[in-house]
């Protein structure tokens, strides 16, 4: 085909594509996680070739992880300078993981998972993907194993057809071969194979050229397993026979991406003849199947780049959006101001230090405090600096005092003494205060007791690349404050009276005067006098870590005051301090190891322990839990003889719990300190035990844990986070050992609520005092967590230190059982929901934690200060159903000041609800097991009032409905379970309420109505087509309803223009004039009106499911003034002026004919329907109150 220029269309498209590549700007880079290149692994080759093809197509792709590449490919290795350049230029790396990678070890913000094989098949590990990860599958068979929905394929043509192709048919084939990789050699049944068969084993791989020579002349290839080598064989003209009974059957072959031709299963009749017959034409089939790859690659690039663009935008604007979301809305502000006016409105002093470097910095600070931006009025602002005067800011009274840098602490002391404010803080010029920050701070200060002497809040930071970062601080963390003061000690608010009583700032501490006062408060008042407000108060410059002599001196003075006369403060990185408490003496340590796992493993661990432990006063207790392994017994006897008193074996009877064994070992230990050490853990450098003792000997400390690394250098343990991905999760799991962590927290000592028992030290007398490990069977998994929480409850600190590092070679634990999780929730839920070491705005769902929970998270009043109830709502989806029955009512009630809360897509998590302290939880639809389990847990452990919204009679779901997936066979049983877990059921129709009668005591009916703002002014144009435009709107779930009028659609195709919106089955596509994909709910009203329909059809098959449905579709058409014909199946009376017909071909044809015969009358019926909808079916104030009553108790 040629165009007017005489250029072939294909060549024209090719030229345009190359022009676009020539001038394309560098996109976001790809980091492809892949091992060293080796041609014997198709999976590895695919990853490297994907990198190559992306680069050939104008992308910027790199290999990460591997060190060996194919020199013939364009596959650069990622280096640090390149990665830093990407960050500096605002690029967002797209991390591509194969399915054998679990989690997100590279901590990518945009993750694409290339699923090359069935998940878990090769390694037994799951991907552990996040909800936002993009999934691309190598073939449809693999995709079907993961998802029943629409999936993205990326069928890479990895076979080199110039090398692997069939020779001339005249070639005499000879030789039988057996392919072997994962199938064990000792399980090969040679009696079922031809005599003289030769082995092609991955253990002794051939080069690709050698493999091609073999397969191009081989008579047949046998295999117990599927491999890309089998497809290569067929391309080379060699038939493949799979041995029956080992996982490959005819069903498997039918799903092979490259086709089953050329393959057969050994138990087939004439298997070899069948396979030989299918070999011919293999190359043509391969080319046809892989032709779609280039379009799939375009989709891959489009989707991954779009995700990176969204993330880059979020990086630039996300924190700004988050800051705005944290500001109280108009009604919340009014409530806060009323509360402050009726109580105490604290006067706040803001002392601004101006270096005179940039006038705009001071102006920026003052403008953020002006009434036009700051929501809290009771402020007194004082600037301290060299400038003679300060430019005025409208509405803001500013007092200026000249001050040299070395005079600051003394001048501040005088200002505080002479002023009348209740609280004050010191900031640098350039800081910007958030609009609602001081209002929220004032609320907390007004409720503070007299013993509260200092508060601090969270901060946003201006990063070097022009984006905003966020410093979400933990509650007061003594060890973090001492080890990394820059991250915690800035911008505190101090109580004026307490400050003056303490004598103010020490004028001899240089720039560390605030830190000195903070530590003095801790010395004299303890930790309880300082409180954290987990809301962002200000925006400042990014942390700049620098070594400070003043800070070191202040910290050292503090340690001396606490009785550590020999303490030293060492700097190992700028601003990062390693404290040596200088304890006298060398107390005895009992290292207790429960021998479990593989003997060779704990042999290596104990050898490393003896090699790297240079602390002299220790003993090792090896707990033998009743093993009768003769090799183990012999080894233990030898160990005891060699070790003498320093190495003892404690034998126990079999069948006893680990907690009991450890408690008994604690009783028998001779050490003053106990160190519980996993049998698979081993130190990697000397001094590790001293580092643990450095903290364990402090009287305020209970447990101490170290930094555990996996054998490939990833973080295994760096503290435990309460509520993370369940009852408890591991902080920073999967991060690189060299990663600094969020706010440098992988680099410094700090306090955690709980630590892992894999490396846990504490005083023996304290262990005995608190009762040791709980021996309850249901708490066996959590015995370390439970012990740490009891120690913390007793007033002690649990300290994690990165300076004691160990390797651990332990496979991941199986997921906790429901019973195990329930046991910890039952005992510790209030604590799990409020981990003082983990800011409440950090996510509980991301592996490793320390990601902002949600950029859309809004502010809610703390429990005890609420004017209205707080709701947590969990819609079934983010589409029409979730919007109309959850999001829309919530937005209306929140805007009216009736409720507060948040909408959280997905399953409700118990710890999240505990964090929010929700008064009401609203679930929507869904009877799948995760939702049922969440409902059960909330009923069992939460005080919240629970509501279930059901829009459909689920026991009568159409058989083909995708919604049946996950619900289980017995839908009615699951329905009964769900209703048993909630306090109230809300439904949209009286018919549905009647269907559920007797299943729940409290059923409320609230119809689905249309939001006024969205539907008020929508109306399409009429009679715009060459023929009347008849429309149907729906999705695949309504396919059986559409079948009601399928014959009508075919019969009238020549007389009308059929317009489908949302779904169109292939059987009807030839008859449909116009099709439109579904759109976002926000765009839906205008898009529906824009179809310009003359008549709309709403067919429904006769079923109890449809009888109980609401009339939302009729309402939507009516709002657009489109007349409607619908099925008359006894849905009930809604008084809508629509035409109802019985479900027969004749009646539908007749009704449509009558409407089209008098188009003016039909249009009047559309106007009447619109009037009825606007009069009776819009979301007005009365309807708003019905929702309020339905959701709230009473």
Buried (B, 14 or more C-beta within 10 A) or exposed (E): EEEEEEEEEEEBEEEEEEEEEEEEEEBBBBBBBBBEBEBBBBBBBBBBBBBBBBBEBBBBBBBBBBEEBBEEBEBBBBEEEBBEEBEEEEBBBBBBBBBBBBBBBBBBBBBBBBBBBBBBBBEEBEBBBBEEBBBBBBBBBBBEBBEEEEBBBBBBBBBBBEBBBBEEEEEEBEBBBBBBBEBEEEEBEEEEBBEEBEEBEBEEBBEBEEBBBBBBBBBBBBBBBBBBBBBBBBBBBBBBBBBBEBEBBBEBBEEBBBBBBBBBBBEBEEBBEBBBEBBBEBBEBBEEBBEEBEEBBEEBBEBBBEBBBBBBEBBBBBBBBBBBBBBBBEBBBEBBBEBBEEEBBBBBBBBBBBBEEEEEBBBBBBBBBBEEBBBBEBBBBBBBBEBEEBEEBEEBEBEBBEBEEEBBBBBBBEBBEEBEBBBBBBBBBBBBBBBBBBBBBBBBBBBBEEEBBBBBBBBBBBBEBEBBBBBBBBBBBBBBBBBBBBBBBBBBBBBBEBBEEBEBBBBEBBBBBBBBBBBBBBEEBEBEBBBBBBBBBBBBEBBEBEEBEBBBBBBBBBBEEBEBEEBBBEBEBEBBBBBBBEBEEEBBBBBBBBBBBEBEBBBBBBEBBBEBBEBEBBBBBBBBBEBEEEEBBEBBEEBBEEBEEEBBBBEBEEEBBBBBBBBBBBEEBEBBBBBBBBBBBBBEEEBBBBBBBBBBBBEBBBBBBBBBBBEEEBBBBBBBBBBBBBBBBBBBBBBBBEBBBBBBBBBBBBBBBBBBBBBBBBBBEBBEEBEBBBBBEBBBBBBBBBBBBBBBEEEBBBBBBBBBBBBBBBEBEEEBEEEBBBBBBEBBBEBBBBBBBBBBBBBBBBBBBBBBBBBEBBBBBBEEBBBBBBBBBBBBBBBBBBBBBBBBBBBBBBEBBBBBBBBBBBBBBBBBBBBBBBBBBBBBBBBBBEBBBBBBBBBEBBEBBBBBBBBBBBBBBBEEBEBBEBBEEEBEEBBBBBBEBBBBBBBBBEBBBBBBEEBBEEBBBBBBBBBEEBBEEBBBEBEEBEBBBBBBBBEBBBBBBBBBBBEBBBBBBEEBBBBBBBBBEEEBEEBBBBBBEBBEBEEBBBBBBBBBBBBBBBBBBBBBBBBBBBBBBBBBBBBBBBBBBBBBBEBBEBEBBBBBBEBEEEBBBEBBEEBBEEBEEBBEBBBBBBEBBBEBBBBEEEBBEBBBEBBBEE
